[in-house]
Amino acid sequence: MSDLKAWISERRPASPVELGPWIDALGVTAVSVFGLTNIACDALEQARLSPGRVRNSAFQLLTADALITYACELALDGEDPDLVLGVIMQHSGASS
């Protein structure tokens, strides 16, 4: 199990969706705000590419929400949370 998957498995409450396949697809293994945000942006992009597939898009949006939430949680533990939170919002906003 990657460091990122192990870190996510320790979060409570647990994510409402399985994040492992998304993590594996992008090959992110380190616990990183930017890795989490990149995976979230990929989920947002996939949701945008699935018009008319409401259920599938909803799960992709839940995935993005969970990953951005975890990225924000991780940012709050860092040296400069305000700066990192701003970068998360800017990066994820540019993807939508």
DODRENPA-503861 format. One record per residue (C-alpha): residue in three letters; x, y, z. Coordinates in steps of 0.02 Angstrom, whole numbers. Example, Ala and Ser with C-alpha at 12.3 -4.5 7.8 and 13.67 -1.06 7.14 Angstrom:
# DODRENPA-503861
ALA  615  -225  390
SER  684  -53  357
END
This chain:
# DODRENPA-503861
MET  0  0  0
SER  67  171  -47
ASP  97  304  84
LEU  -49  404  13
LYS  -170  258  20
ALA  -115  220  199
TRP  -139  402  249
ILE  -312  407  171
SER  -362  244  256
GLU  -328  328  425
ARG  -446  476  391
ARG  -611  481  483
PRO  -744  484  427
ALA  -695  376  280
SER  -724  435  103
PRO  -895  392  33
VAL  -810  329  -126
GLU  -663  215  -161
LEU  -512  324  -198
GLY  -384  187  -233
PRO  -418  172  -420
TRP  -399  360  -443
ILE  -236  361  -347
ASP  -170  213  -445
ALA  -222  289  -613
LEU  -113  441  -585
GLY  26  347  -495
VAL  28  463  -345
THR  108  376  -196
ALA  171  514  -82
VAL  61  606  43
SER  54  775  -42
VAL  -69  919  -54
PHE  -26  940  -236
GLY  -43  755  -276
LEU  -215  750  -194
THR  -267  908  -288
ASN  -207  838  -454
ILE  -307  679  -429
ALA  -459  784  -381
CYS  -440  889  -538
ASP  -433  730  -642
ALA  -598  674  -562
LEU  -674  845  -602
GLU  -617  830  -782
GLN  -691  655  -796
ALA  -857  720  -728
ARG  -857  857  -859
LEU  -824  729  -996
SER  -975  624  -946
PRO  -1125  733  -991
GLY  -1291  646  -973
ARG  -1218  510  -861
VAL  -1285  585  -702
ARG  -1245  443  -582
ASN  -1069  419  -648
SER  -1034  606  -644
ALA  -1102  617  -467
PHE  -977  487  -406
GLN  -836  578  -495
LEU  -888  739  -408
LEU  -893  648  -240
THR  -718  585  -275
ALA  -656  760  -314
ASP  -740  827  -157
ALA  -660  695  -46
LEU  -487  723  -120
ILE  -498  913  -105
THR  -559  893  74
TYR  -409  784  114
ALA  -293  906  27
CYS  -363  1048  134
GLU  -343  942  291
LEU  -162  908  246
ALA  -132  1092  207
LEU  -192  1141  380
ASP  -53  1034  454
GLY  80  1125  352
GLU  190  1278  379
ASP  85  1404  280
PRO  -94  1340  269
ASP  -165  1502  198
LEU  -46  1498  50
VAL  -73  1313  15
LEU  -262  1325  32
GLY  -259  1467  -93
VAL  -159  1362  -215
ILE  -281  1216  -193
MET  -429  1328  -232
GLN  -343  1411  -379
HIS  -288  1246  -454
SER  -453  1157  -430
GLY  -551  1309  -489
ALA  -450  1317  -649
SER  -498  1136  -683
SER  -684  1165  -673
END
